[in-house]
Amino acid sequence: MNATDSDSDATLLKLVSFKWLMAGRGWWVDLSRLRNDTAYARVCAQRGLDSGSELLRQCSVELLPLLSADPRRRASAAATAGAVDA
């Protein structure tokens, strides 16, 4: 296991924790979509910020930087930008 694997595992653990904290509030989160759809991730993070739960708020604050660091998201964003520019 290298540092990248460890970072990826830590990110996944945080995303799953966020998902279950949201589920505790009655909000279902699609992890695959969360990792690949920036607009969806922002809606989820905002919902977490507005939830009234301090723990969920903290997870939400950490959510967007984690997702923007995801290489698949950067590749997807670049492909979308290229499609918009074309």
C-alpha positions in Angstrom: 0.0 0.0 0.0 1.4 3.4 -0.9 0.5 6.9 0.2 -2.0 7.3 -2.6 -3.9 4.2 -1.5 -4.0 5.5 2.0 -5.3 8.9 0.9 -7.9 7.2 -1.2 -9.0 5.0 1.6 -9.2 7.9 4.0 -11.3 9.9 1.5 -13.7 6.9 0.9 -14.1 6.5 4.7 -15.0 10.2 5.1 -17.5 10.0 2.2 -19.1 6.9 3.7 -19.3 8.6 7.1 -20.9 11.6 5.4 -23.4 9.3 3.6 -24.5 7.7 6.9 -24.7 10.9 8.8 -27.0 12.2 6.0 -29.0 9.0 6.1 -29.5 9.6 9.9 -31.2 12.8 8.9 -33.4 11.1 6.3 -31.3 12.1 3.2 -30.1 9.4 0.9 -26.7 10.1 -0.8 -25.5 8.3 -3.9 -21.7 8.0 -3.4 -20.9 7.4 -7.1 -22.8 10.5 -8.1 -21.3 12.4 -5.2 -17.8 11.7 -6.5 -18.6 12.5 -10.1 -21.2 15.3 -10.1 -20.0 18.6 -8.6 -23.4 20.2 -8.5 -24.9 17.2 -6.7 -22.0 17.3 -4.2 -22.5 20.9 -3.5 -26.3 20.4 -2.9 -25.4 17.5 -0.5 -22.8 19.5 1.3 -25.1 22.5 1.7 -27.8 20.2 3.1 -25.3 18.9 5.6 -24.3 22.5 6.5 -27.9 23.4 7.1 -28.8 20.1 9.0 -28.4 21.4 12.5 -25.9 18.6 13.3 -22.4 19.9 14.3 -20.8 16.6 13.2 -22.6 16.6 9.9 -21.7 20.3 9.4 -18.0 19.5 10.0 -18.2 16.6 7.5 -19.8 18.9 5.0 -17.1 21.5 5.4 -14.5 18.7 4.6 -16.5 17.3 1.7 -15.9 19.6 -1.2 -12.1 19.8 -0.9 -12.0 16.0 -0.8 -14.1 15.7 -3.9 -12.1 18.4 -5.8 -9.0 16.4 -5.1 -10.5 13.2 -6.6 -8.6 12.6 -9.9 -11.7 11.1 -11.6 -13.6 14.3 -10.8 -10.9 16.5 -12.3 -10.9 14.3 -15.5 -14.7 14.5 -15.7 -14.6 18.3 -15.2 -12.0 18.7 -17.9 -14.1 16.6 -20.3 -17.2 18.6 -19.5 -15.3 21.9 -20.0 -14.0 20.6 -23.4 -17.6 19.6 -24.4 -18.9 23.1 -23.4 -16.1 24.9 -25.3 -16.6 22.8 -28.5 
